[in-house]
Amino acid sequence: PVNQMVIEGLLAPLGYVVTPVMDGDEALELLSSRSYLPDLVLLDVQMPVRTGYEVCEEIRRLFPDTLPVIMLSANDDEHSILRGLKVGSNDYIRKPFNRAEVVARIETQLRLRDSWVSEMEAVRSNQLLNQVFPSHVMERLKDGDQMIAESHACVSILFSDIVGFTTLASTIRTAELVAMLNRLF
């Protein structure tokens, strides 16, 4: 409880919301029961019930990439630090800790997480665009073209109103919808 009060006293004035738990099982239960993940987990190595190493391994099993974990410990030997990193912590802070260092390490992990989330969103966005646009259009978009209008010498346009199309389109994958339209027309 004293360590938790110190951490909360350090982070709360900076706008961070700290949710303390008493042991590893309670931490895992909290992570599993919420509909959202915390931005970061500060995990003490020495806890009742399970060690921080065991809890970190379980966190990594449940959330392989998405949740930054920083371990805190009075065990400052190389073996303990390496063990913490090997079980999946993103960083390891030795106690007694320097307040500025703790804040800097937290901010670094949050920036890295935000960068990773942005990268994953870009990948998902590109996957969706690749399903919708032909490859030559995607290449032009990647090259920076902002206006892609091609001319065609001969174009036929068919307007068709398919009853229930909006409902159907919202229930099947894009590729299936396009395949169905190709079969119809």
C-alpha positions, 0 to 999 in steps of 0.5 A: 500500500505504501508503494501504491500511495507513492506512485499515486502521489506522483502520477495523480497531480500529472493527470494520470488516473491510478487504479491500485490493486493488492495482488496479481490475481486482482490485477488479472481479474481487473484486466479481464473484467473491464471493457477497456484496457488501461493505458499502462500497467505498473507491476511490482515484482514482489507481490502476494499470491503471484510474483510480478514475473508470473503476472507479466507472463499472463498479461502477455498471454492475454494481451501480447502487444497492446498493453505496456507493462513496466516492472518495479522492483528492489531486485536490481541485479542483472538477472532480475532485470533480464527476467522481467524483460524476458517475461514480457515487460516493456521496461524495468525500474529499480527501487528506490526510484527517481520520480522524474525517471518514472514519469519519463519512462511512463511517458516513453511507453505511452508514446510508443504505444500510441505510435504502435496503435497508429501504425496498426490503424494505418495497416487496417485502413490500407487493407480495407482500401486494398479490398475496395480499390484496384491495385493501380489506384492504390499505387497512385494513392501511395504515390501521393495522388489526391485526385484520381480521375481516369477517362475512358473512351466508351463507358456504359452506365447501368442504374439498378435499384436492388430491393433490400440492397442496403440491408444486404450490404450491411450484413456481408463482407465487401468481397462477397457483395462485389462478387454477387454484383458481378454475377448479377451484372 
